Amino acid sequence: MRFDPPFCPNTACERHREPGGRFYKRHGFFLAACRDTPTPRFLCRGCGRSFSSQTFRQDYRDRRPEVNLPLTERLVSSTGYRQLARTLGIGVSAVQRKARKLARHAGLLHQNLSRHLPVGRTFVLDEEETYEQASIRTLTMPVVIEKDSWFVVATAVGPIRRLAAAGTARRRWQDHDERKHGKRADHSRECVEQVLRELDGKLAGHRLVLRTDEKASYATLAKEVFGDRVTHERTSGQAPRTPRNPLFPINTTLAMTRDNCGRLRRKSWLVTKKAEFLQLHVQQFQVYRNYIRKRFNRDKEDKSPAVHLNLLPRSLRFPDAIRWRQDWGLGSLHPLCVAGVRRIQDGIQKAG
């Protein structure tokens, strides 16, 4: 397929924001060792810098771009890094680097596609607990979703301090660890505030209904972040976890994170080593859950949560999600545009 660059990738060039007409000229091609076809080069008439069609792709400067698709599919299928390395025939460190690059890309993609959410919706919030390195080093992961579509709006990861009963072997282990590394911080409040403020930014000052359990800090934070614009509905965390429970959507979503992200499973070799890496992995889950996977297994139509919220005309496929770079914000190429001629800000209604 012939590729015509939609803008100059140099952010300092005026042709990046407003390309206008024929802003480039063709500048030969090069042969990459990882591709069978020649890659065309271009020269910007504005800034005089050269670039290629590969500059716009997510796998820009990758040495093994052919493994990105199977790697992405398996990372949301609870596969560990060592098994991925054996299956794909690359080193473990290469898997880690690629996974982190893909995760950062996933975070940008989610950010670009969900800048604004529909108003008049109900959102559900809860925290999931896990740990890093050892079970005594606990982490919290607050997650907020939209009630009807189960769209995962925002997540955050941070340390928390959960002390065992005095005199127990676990408490002695914790005391020894804190003497060695210092008192463990508790960032539960900060993480919850972070996801609520991210939600608030996507609602642009409109009213909302927020459902949570009866944790005291949730009411305080909801008032601080949303003011009088929020209707806060609270449900006991001890209520039966049936479909009639108002917290059923978030309870099931948290169970799905454990199923799709191996590092969230309890008593697993795949346990995360650092909180920041867990956050990256969850960003990949967000893109899979929000834009690729259909809302419920029982749905007859293959519509993802993003389609139900009218953020996309159709669900993404894995190749769509990793096609174009997303570090240009709303000026990035739309994942549904195969030809690479439309930006996210253009609001395309059909795949290119």
PASEZA-595863 format. One record per residue: residue in one letter; x, y, z of N, C-alpha, C in turn. Coordinates in pm, whole numbers, plus 32768, in hexadecimal, padded with zeros to 4 digits. Example, Ala and Ser with C-alpha at 12.3 -4.5 7.8 and 13.67 -1.06 7.14 Angstrom:
REM residues 2
a85277DC7830C84CE7E3E830C85287EB6830C;s85057F1F82C485577F9682CA850A80038313;
***
This chain:
REM residues 352
m80547F8980008000800080008058807E8000;r803B80DA7FA5808781567F9C806F81AA8019;f80D981DE805380CF822F80CB80F082C180AA;d8095831B80CF80AA83AB80C280A883E6814E;p81168420817C811C8453820680B784C2821D;p806A84BC828A8003852182A4803B85A282E1;f80B3859D831A80F086138358818485F8836D;c81CF86608389825D865183A8826C86208437;p82B785B6845082C4858284D9831885DA8534;n835B863F84FF83A9869C8550834A86FD8596;t833C86F1861A82DB8742866382FC87D78661;a837987FB864383A08888863D837F88C785B6;c835688788556833988A884CF82A688D484C6;e828E8942847F82058971847081B18911841D;r81F388BD83CD81AC8859837F817F87E283D3;h81A887DD84518177877484AB80E7879184D3;r80C9880F84F180438835851B7FE5884F84A5;e80188892843F7FC788B383CA8016888F834C;p800B88128320805B87E582AD803E8835822E;g7FC1883E820B7F99888E81987FD588628114;g7F86882B80BE7FB388088037802587A38034;r807787B37FCF80E787587FBB8160878E8009;f81668771808981CE87A980DE8250875980D6;y825286EC808C82C78694808782E8866E7FF8;k835D86367FE7838185F97F6883C185717F84;r83B285167F2983E984907F3C848184947F34;h84BF84427F87854F844D7F9B859183C27F9A;g8567836E7F3D85A282E97F32856482847F91;f85AF821E7FB3857F81B4800B85F7816F804A;f85DA811780AA864380C380E3860D803780F9;l86667FD8810286417F4D811986657F2781A9;a86017F0281F586167ED9828086277E428285;a867E7E1482DD86987D8482E8861E7D378317;c85C37D7A835F854F7D35839684D57D3C833A;r84E27D7B82C3846F7D88826A84957D5B81DC;d84337D258195844B7CF5810D843B7D6380A4;t83F07DCC80C683D47E37806584237EB48088;p84457F068025848D7F83804184387FE7808E;t8476803480E4843380998133844D812380F6;p83E5816A80CB83F981EC80898427825980EA;r847C82B180B984A983268104846683A480CC;f8461840C81208425848A80F9847B84FD812F;l846B857180F184B485E8811D844E86598130;c844B869381A883EB86FE81C5841A87808183;r83C287C2813B83E4884080FA83EC88B3815E;g83B2889E81D683B2890882398433890F8289;c8456889F82CA84CC889E83218544885C82E0;g8530881A826E859F87DB822985CE87588265;r8586872282C785AF86A583068571862F82BC;s85BB85C282B7858B854A8274854C84EB82D9;f84F1849982A884AD843482FA847A83C9829C;s8444835F82D5841082F18284838682CA82B4;s83478270826B82C4823F829782D081F7831D;q834381BC83378358817583B4835781D3842C;t837582528418837782B4848682F082BE84CA;f828382A0848381FD82AE84BA81CC82308500;r821481C384F381E581448528820F812E85B9;q81BF80E085FE81DE80C2868A826180768696;d82818022863582FC7FD3863C8374801E8603;y836E80A1860583DE80F685D7845C80D28625;r84C780B385DC854A80908612854D8008865A;d84E67FB7864B84E77F308683853F7ED5862E;r85857E7A866E85D87E1A8626858B7D9C85FF;r85257D79864E84D57D02863184407D288632;p84147D7885D283887DA585D483247D3585C3;e834E7CC4858882F07C57856E82BF7C1385EE;v83057C27865E82D97BE686DA827B7C3F872C;n82667CBC870182147D17875181837CE9875C;l814C7CB786ED80C07C8C86F080AB7C13874B;p80F57BA3873A80E17B33879781037B578827;l81647BB0883A81877BDA88C281137C258902;t80D47C8088B780627CCC88EB7FEF7C71890F;e7FD27C1188B97F637BB588D37F7B7B61894F;r7FF77B35896480157ADD89D480237B2A8A58;l80477BA98A5180577BF68ACD7FD17C0D8B13;v7F637C078ACA7EE07C128B097E9D7B8A8B11;s7EEF7B228B097EBE7A998B187F067A528B89;s7F3F7AA38BE57F7C7A6F8C5F7FF87A1A8C46;t80427A378BDC80BD79EF8BBE81337A388BFB;g818F79ED8C3A82047A288C7982717A498C16;y82CF7A9E8C3F833A7ACB8BE783937A588BB9;r83B579FC8C12840F798F8BEB83CC79328B85;q834D79188B99830578C68B3782FB790F8AB1;l82E679938AB582E179E18A3B836779DA89F1;a83D479E48A3D845879DD89FF846E795789BA;r844478EA89FB8453786689BE83FD78598942;t8381788A89498324787C88DA834D78D08861;l837B794B887B839A79A8880E842A799E87DE;g847E795688288507794587FE855D79C18811;i85417A0F887885937A84889785B77A7E892B;g86147AD38957863F7AD389E185D97B0F8A40;v85E37AED8AC085867B208B2485917BB88B2F;s860A7BEB8B2C861B7C7D8B3685DC7CC38ABE;a85E37C858A4885A27CBF89D2850A7CC089E3;v84D37C568A1C84447C528A38841E7CC28A97;q846D7CD78B00844F7D408B6084507DCA8B1F;r84B77DE58ACE84C07E678A8E844C7E7E8A2E;k842C7E1889DF83BE7E26898183387E3689CA;a83267DE98A3482A97DF28A8082967E7D8ABB;r83027EB98AEC82F77F3F8B2782DC7FA88ABC;k831A7F988A4882FF7FF589DA826E7FEA89AD;l823D7F70899E81B37F5B897681527F9089DF;a81777F838A5E81217FB38ACA8119804B8ACB;r818B808C8AB68188811F8AB08134814E8A3A;h8140810689CA80EC81248956805881128977;a803780A789BF7FAC808C89E47F7580FC8A3B;g7FC6812E8A987F99819C8AEC7F7B821A8A9C;l7FCF82378A387FB782AC89E37F3B8299898C;l7F29821F89597EB4820389067E3482178955;h7E3081E389CF7DB981F58A247DA282898A41;q7E0B82D08A5E7E00835E8A7B7DC983AB8A03;n7DF7838A898B7DCC83D289147D3C83B488EE;l7D12833789007C8D830E88D47C20832E8939;s7C46834F89B47BDF83668A1C7BF283EE8A5F;r7C1884528A107C2A84D88A4A7BA8850B8A8A;h7B3884EA8A4C7AB585178A7F7A5584A08A81;l7A0F848F8AF279AE84248B007921845D8AFC;p78BE840D8AD27833843C8AD1780584638B5E;v77B084C78B65778184F88BE6770584AB8C11;g76DE84BF8C8E7667847E8CC3767983EA8CE0;r76F483C28CFC771183348D13772C831A8DA7;t772682998DCA7746826C8E5177CC82238E4D;f7822823F8EAF78A782048EB578B881B98F3A;v7906814E8F35791980F88FAA79AE80F08FC9;l79CE80FE904A7A5A810190767A71809990E3;d7AE5805790DC7B11800091487BA87FEF913C;e7BE47FB991A87C747FA191A97C907F0C91AB;e7CF67EE691617D267E5C91607DAE7E5991A5;e7DC37DF591FA7E427DEA92417E977D7A9207;t7F177D9491F97F787D3191CE7FFB7D529215;y806B7D2491E180EA7D419223815B7D4291BD;e81CE7D7791E782467D7A919482B67D2F91DB;q82F67CD5919483677C8591C483407C229230;a83087C5292A082E27BFA930F82587C219341;s820F7BC2937881847BDA939E81757C42940C;i81DF7C5F945781D57CC594C081DE7D529486;r820A7D5F940982167DE293CA819B7DF79372;t812F7E1F93B080AE7E26936F80A17EA29317;l804F7E9292AE80307EFE92527F9A7F0E9248;t7F6E7F8692297EE07F9E920B7ED47FC89179;m7E677F9E913B7E4E7FC490B07DBC7FEF90A3;p7D9E807090B97D15809F90A47CF0809E9010;v7C7680778FF57C44806F8F6B7BBA80AE8F68;v7BA281038F067B1E813F8EF47AEB811B8E69;i7A6F80EC8E607A3480C28DE179AD81058DCE;e797D81048D5278F681328D34789780BD8D48;k782580D48D8977D080688DB9779680118D4A;d7762804B8CDF771B7FFE8C7A77777FBC8C15;s77DE80038BEA78387FCC8B8478AD7F7F8BC1;w78C77F948C43793B7F5C8C8A79BD7F908C4F;f79BA80088C197A30804A8BE37A8D80708C56;v7B0C80448C507B6C80618CBA7BA380EE8CA2;v7B76814D8CF27B9881D98CDD7C2781F78D0A;a7C4981CE8D837CCC81F38DBB7CF9818C8E22;t7D7C817D8E2C7DB881278E917E33816D8ECA;a7E5D81428F3E7ED981738F7B7F1081068FD5;v7F90810A8FF17FD080A69045802B80ED90A8;g802480C49126807B8100918B808980A69204;p80EE80BE92578104806A92CE809F8089933C;i80828024938C80318036940580727FE79477;r804D800994F180877FC89568801B7F7995AF;r80287EF695AF7FC87E9D95EF80147E469654;l800D7E6996D480577E22973B80077DAC976F;a804A7D3B977F800B7CC397B87FFD7CD4984F;a7FB47C79988D7FA17C80991E80277C739966;a80347CBE99D480B07CBC9A2180CB7C2F9A56;g81497C089A5481707B879A89816E7B169A24;t81387B2D99AE81347AC5994881B77AC298FA;a81CF7A5198B682487A44986682497AA997F4;r81D47AC497BC81CC7B25974F81EF7BB0977F;r81C07BD397F881DF7C57982F82757C649849;r82B37BFB987983447C019890838E7C12980B;w835A7BD397A383947BE3971D83877C7496EE;q83117CAD970482FB7D3896DC83537D98972B;d835E7D8197AF83B37DD9980184447DD297D5;h84737D5C97B484FC7D4C9784850F7D9596FF;d84AD7D8996A984B77DCB962684B87E629635;e84687E99969284637F2A96A384E07F5E96EA;r851C7F0F9740859B7F38977D86087F419712;k85FF7EE996B086657EE59648864E7F4E95DC;h85CF7F6295B585B17FBA954385668039956A;g8543804895E884F680BC9612846180A09611;k841780F69655838680E4965F834680ED95D6;r82EF808E95B982AF808A9535824680F8952B;a8248813F94BC81E881AB94A5815D81739488;d80F881C6949F806E81A1947F8034820E9424;h802881EE93A37FFA824E93417F6D8230930E;s7F1E81EC935F7E9781C893347E4682449312;r7E4A82A793687DFB832093527E28836992D4;e7EAB837492C27EDF83B9924D7EB8837491CB;c7EBA82EE91CC7E9882A291527E0482B09130;v7DAE82AA91967D1F82BB917D7D0283479148;e7D4383AA91837D30843391547D5F844190C3;q7DC983FD90A17DFE840490187D9983D18FB2;v7D5A835F8FCC7CFB83298F6B7C7B837D8F66;l7C5383B68FD87BDC840B8FD77BF5848C8F8A;r7C6C84C48F977C8A853F8F4D7C9785228EB7;e7CC984AE8E967CCD84888E087C40847A8DD2;l7BE8843D8E1F7B5B84338DF77B1E84BD8DE7;d7B3985168E457B02859D8E407B3085E78DC3;g7BAE85D38D9D7BE086158D257B9A85E78CA7;k7B6E856A8CA47B2A85358C2E7A97855E8C2A;l7A61858D8C9B79D485B58C9F79C2864B8C8B;a7A3086968C8D7A2E87268C6F79CA87738CC4;g79C587528D46797387A08DA178E187798DAB;h78B8870B8D6B782B86E18D717810868D8DEF;r7791867D8E0A7767862F8E7E777A859A8E65;l777F854D8ED3778D84BC8EC7775784778F43;v773F83F68F35771F839F8FA7779783458FBE;l77C5833F903B783982ED905F780E828490C5;r782A820690A7780A81999103788A815E913B;t788E814D91BF79018111920278D080BD9276;d792F807E92BA790B803F9339790E80AA93A7;e790C8081942478FB80E19491797E811094CF;k79ED810294887A6C813694BA7A6081CD94CE;a7A8781FC95467A6E8287956B7AB382EB950E;s7B2A82CB94E27B75832C94917B3583449409;y7AE482E693D87AA682F893567A46836F9357;a79F8837C93BF799983EB93C879E3847093CE;t7A4E8475941C7A9B84F194297ADA851893A3;l7B1884B793607B5B84D492E27AF884F99274;a7A8584B592707A2184D5920B79F38566921A;k79E28593929679B9861D92AF7A27867E9288;e7AA4865C92A47B1586B492837B2686C391EC;v7B17865591A47B32865691147ABC868E90C5;f7A43866290E479CE86869093797686F190D0;g7985870B91517930876E9192789E87439193;d784687A0916E77B6878491707787873F90F0;r77E38721909577BB86E4901677AC864D901F;v77CC8612909177C98581909E7757855390F7;t771484E890CD76B6849F912276FC841E914A;h771F841591CA777183A591F87718833A9235;e771482C491F876C682539229772681ED9266;r770A81C192E0776481679328771F80E29345;t776B80769337773A7FEF934F779C7FA793AA;s77697F5A940777C07F11946378177EAE9417;g78977EAA943D78F27E4A940078D67DBC942A;q78817DAA9491785D7D2594C077E17CED947C;a77A37D3C9426772A7D0E93E2774C7C9A9383;p76F07C3D936F770A7BCC931577337BFB928A;r77997BBD925077CD7BE991CE77817BA5915D;t77047BC7915476AD7B9190EC76987BFC9081;p765C7BD8900F76417C3D8FA975E77CAF8FD8;r759E7C9A904475487D05907775957D6A90CB;n760E7D4990EF76607DA4913D76887E1B90E5;p76737E98911476997F0C90C2772E7F0F909F;l77817EC790EB78107EC490D178387E4D9079;f77D57E03904677F47D8D8FF6784D7DAC8F7D;p78357E1B8F33788B7E368EBF791E7E478EE4;i793B7E8D8F4F79C87EA28F737A037E238FAF;n79B37DD78FFB79E77D5990337A0E7CF98FC3;t79BC7CF18F5D79DA7C988EED7A517CCB8E9C;t7A5A7D4F8E8A7ACA7D888E407B4E7D6B8E87;l7B517D768F0C7BCB7D588F567BEE7CC48F4A;a7B887C6E8F477BA47BE08F317BDD7BC98EA6;m7BB07C168E447BE57C0A8DBC7C777C368DB5;t7C9C7C9A8E037D297CC48E027D827C538E32;r7D547C098E967DA57B998EC87DAB7B288E62;d7D427B1A8E147D417AB08DB07D9A7AD38D39;n7D997B518D0F7DE37B7A8C987E737BA58CB5;c7E8F7BD18D2D7F167BFF8D507F527BA08DB7;g7FB07B4E8D8B7FE77AE78DE280267B1E8E61;r80617B978E5A80A57BCE8ECE80447BF78F3D;l7FC27BF68F227F607C168F897F2A7B9A8FCF;r7F507B258F9F7F1E7AAA8FDE7F647A919062;r7F1A7A6790C47F527A4C91487FA879CE9143;k801479CF9190806F795D919D809D792E9113;s80D1798C90C580FE796E903D81907992902D;w81D779488FDA8261796B8FB7826579EC8F65;l81F57A148F2F81F27A898ED981E07B0B8F26;v81E87B078FAA81D07B7E8FFB82287BF28FCE;t81F07C6B8FD082397CDF8FA282AB7D009000;k83197D308FC7838E7D549018838B7DE69042;k834D7E3C8FF183427EC9901182B67EFB8FEC;a82837F5A903C81FC7F8E902581EE7FCD8F9B;e825780118F6C824F80558EEB823A7FF28E79;f82707F798E86825E7F158E1C81D17EDC8E1E;l81957ED58E93810A7EAA8E9B80B07F108E56;q80CA7F908E6D807B7FF78E2C80867FED8D93;l80FC7FD18D61810D7FC28CD180BD7F4C8C9B;h80C07EDC8CE380777E668CB77FE17E818CB6;v7FB17EC98D1A7F227EE68D217EF87F418CAE;q7F527F978C7E7F327FEA8C097F177F948B8F;q7F607F258B827F457ECA8B137EBD7E878B25;f7E9B7E638BA17E187E2A8BBC7DAA7E8E8B9A;q7DC07F0E8BBA7D5C7F758B9D7D397F798B09;v7D9F7F798AB47D867F808A247D3C7F0289F4;y7D667E8E8A267D227E128A017C917E148A2E;r7C797E398AAB7BF17E368AE27B997EA18AA4;n7BCE7F178A8E7B7C7F888A627B627F8B89CD;y7BC57F63897D7BBE7F7D88ED7BBE7F008896;i7BE87E8E88CC7BF47E14887B7B8B7DAC88A2;r7B847D8A89207B287D21894D7A997D558950;k7A3A7D02892779B07D2E892E79857D3889BF;r791F7D8789D978F87DA98A6278DD7D2D8AB6;f787E7CDA8A8B785E7C5F8AD378657BE98A72;n78867B758AA578887AFE8A5077FF7AE18A15;r77967B068A5C770E7AE88A2D76DE7B4889C1;d77267BB689AA76FD7C16894477017BD688B9;k769A7BE9886C76967BB287E576F17BFF8786;e76F97C828799774E7CD4874477D87CE58782;d783C7CEB872E78C57CFA875E78E47D8F8775;k78A87DC587DD78BA7E5387FE79067E608881;s79767EA3887C79C57EBA88F479857F278949;p79AF7F3689C6797C7FA48A18798B802C89D6;a79F98043898E7A0E80C4894A79A580DD88DF;v79788073889B790F80828837788C80A4887A;h7870806688EB77F68084893577F381148966;l7867814E897F786F81DA89AA7881823A8934;n7879820588B9788782558840791082998835;l79768259886A79FE828B885B7A3E825887DA;l7A0A81E887A67A3B81AC872A79C4817886D9;p79CF81798654796281408603795F80A88606;r79D08069861F79D57FD7862C7A467FB2868B;s7A467F3686B87AAE7F0787127B347EFF86CA;l7B9F7F1587157C247F0386DD7C477E6E86D8;r7CA17E4C86807CE17DCA86817D707DDE86B3;f7DB17D7386D97E387D81870E7E957DCC86AE;p7E937DAD862B7EEB7DFA85D17ECA7E8F85CE;d7E487EB285DC7E227F3F85DF7E617F868657;a7E617F4186C87E8E7F7F87457F227F9D8747;i7F707F5786F480027F6C86F580347F9C866E;r7FDE7FDB861F800580048598805480878599;w801980F485D18054817985C5808481AE864C;r80ED81FC8648811D824086C080B0829C86F8;q80B082AC877E804A82FD87BF8086836D8814;d8106838A8803814683EF88578134847D8822;w80DF849187BC80BE8517878B8035854387BC;g8001850588247F80852D885A7F10851A87F6;l7EB1857987F37E41856E87977E6C857E8706;g7EE885AA86F17F1D85B286697F53852E8635;s7F5284C6868A7F81844286607F21840585FA;l7F5483A685AD7F008363854B7E98830B8591;h7E218309855A7DB482BC85967DCF82268583;p7DBC81D585EA7DDA814685DE7D8380FC8579;l7D0E813285577CB880F084F57CD781198466;c7D32817884557D5281A883CF7DCA815B8399;v7DB280F683497E1B80A083167E7980ED82B9;a7E43814A826B7E948193820B7EED81FC824C;g7ED2822082C87F248281830D7F12830F82DC;v7E96833582BD7E7F83BC82887E29841282E5;r7DF683D9834F7D9E842483A87DD384228437;r7DC18491847B7DEB849C85067D7684828564;i7D94846985E27D2B845486447CD484CF8650;q7D10854586497CC585C186587C6385D885E6;d7C75859285777C1985A185077B9385608521;g7B8F850385857B1184C285A77AD9846F8538;i7B2B841784FD7AFA83C6848D7A8D836884BC;q7A2E834F846679BE82F6848579CA826E8443;k7A29826383E57A3D81E383A17AD281C6839C;a7AF1814583957B7E812083867BB0815082FF;g7C2E818082FD7C6681B482807C8E81448222;
***
